[in-house]
């Protein structure tokens, strides 16, 4: 009878260890799959930001050309051009640091400056007919539209990542991994004018 009880006890222990082993294996698989999913979501958001980075750099490179063309017709408006140059420099600095909120704020400043450049250009019919100026205008409008599209994609990718690092139980892995919430690029008021550049 004693040996029968020992056999039942051994079988129970083996079953318990097997169940614990399977549970541990499932837990390990879940942990690593969640870890990899968080990496994938983070990389998607970073890739989306890199795509915006390329477009913004192109845009910031065009702005001095546009300013110099307009300056050739309206040198007495130097105050506007200085402010525009500072706004561009602030935006480029925030972009270089990967500061999404800083880029959004600086882009808002730039958007506020564009209508003022527009007003200057309206006063000079020769400027409005300048081929270089018209080409820059068309390129800027095209870039603004692409930036708006990429901004939506970046915000969607970042939102997916932000949700994943807050939801239970993936937030446990996110805390272990050291995941930090991604800043969204919010478009408020004046920044919405970016797409509407018309000279």
Beta strands, then each sheet from edge to edge (+ up, - down):
end
